[in-house]
Amino acid sequence: MNILLLGAGGREHAFAWKLTQSPLCTKLYIAPGNAGTQNCGTNLSISPNNFEAVKKACLEHAIEMVIVGPEEPLVRGIFDFFQLDEAIQHIPVIGPSQEGAKLEGSKAYAKEFMAEWNIPTAAYREFTQANLEEGLSYIDTQTPPIVLKADGLAAGKGVLILNDKEAAKTELREMLSGKFGAASSTVVIEEFLSGIEFSVFVLTDGNNYKILPVAKDYKRIGEGDTGLNTGGMGAVSPVPFVDQIMMDKVETRIIQPTIKGLQARNITYKGFIFIGLIRVNNEPYVIEYNCRMGDPETEVVLPRLENDLVELLHKTHLQELHTLDIQLHPKAATTVMLVSGGYPEAYEKGKTILGADAIKDSIVFHAGTKMTEAGVVTNGGRVMAITSYGDHFQEALAISNKNATQIHFEGKNYRKDIGLDLIE
């Protein structure tokens, strides 16, 4: 099977690594890919958001399956684009329809969906410029911390948690005035939930679903969960505090109603649902939905998945997921993200990376990298994810941290405390 994988990050390198292990994968193309994915297949210099260029590549390379890594092309409707074009509608696209992708593309839509299906989540209200004054008054009724969320996609930067009401009012004004562009033309003000977060990943064919390995990621740039939010500084799987009792609650109260809700709305959804959760008083609440796999969680979830990924995705297309069982690797996995100096604020690109090829006891997934005549250089804020196995996550973490010291580029930064909050 000739497969086209869309995306350029660590998530996509993890997908490429896993897909090429399948005997069902004849040729793999990655658009646009990075310096790591080119070792798994052929990189194509195409933006995932350029649907016409994606179509052309599919026809040129006789593509038989398209796997969409990032959220933006899904929110823009790439699934529907394929369905409506006779030349390519025979090609399966792994990912939801544009309507299904609204679960991530619109915080307000997701909240309304959860309310309709009684899915536990934080209380909320939504506001626009038209009722700004009402929003300011609403903030006065809240007890800090106050959570403000841009309704649309804001590159992971659209969620603000503020400890001061006046600061929250200032941010609300700025967001509704275009701080995040069109993404914050509507702002959701949400009740702050205090607890510990974890991520559940579901693969669904629209009728059936399978639960993939659970993970916990770390969003803050600084150790001890301090500093600015990032795209993710590391991840751990499995998660020690997520036991079978908790997963039973997640499945019955959240996953099953989510699938039923999609069916009731006649939403076509053949792909991944990432459910960001928080445990509050030992009960699970949904923080957010994503319409794709997470990053850097994918870098620990896929290494723990023993199944043939191509077979899983083919069964997803055929709506035959119920015929397969999920097989898990017995070991734990931990990933540590190496990032550019200054990230998540301003940072420089083009820094030469040395030492990655010498790592033998970890899997090095490239994220923001680029191949040049001078070798592999940095090309993003998050540069590489170092994933390791261990009998327990502490053992895996020790290996990842050791190897983090062996890779070098100017300004390298990483958190040395990934997973340490889980040690009892």
Buried (B, 14 or more C-beta within 10 A) or exposed (E): BBBBBBBBBBBBBBBBBBBBEBEBBEBBBBBBBBBBBBBBBBBBEBBBBEBEBBBBBBEEBEBBBBBBBBBBBBBBBBBBBBBEBEEBEEBBBBBBBBBBBBBBBBBBBBBBBBEEBEBBBBEBBBBBBEBBEEBBEBBEEBEBBBBBBBBBBBEEBBBBBBEEBEBBBEBBBBBBEEBBEEBBBBBBBBBBBEBBBBBBBBBBBBEBBBBBBBBBBBBBBEBEEEBEBBBBBBBBBBBBEBEEEBBEBBBEBBBBBBBEBBEEEEBBBBBBBBBBBBBBEEEBBBBBBBBBBBBBBBBBBBBBBEBBBBBBBBBBBEEEBEEBEBEEBEBBBBBBBBBBBEBBEEBEBEBEBEEBEEBEEBBBBBBBBBBEEEEBBBBBBBBBBBBBBBEBBBBBBEBBBBBBEBBEBEBBBBBEBBBBEBEE
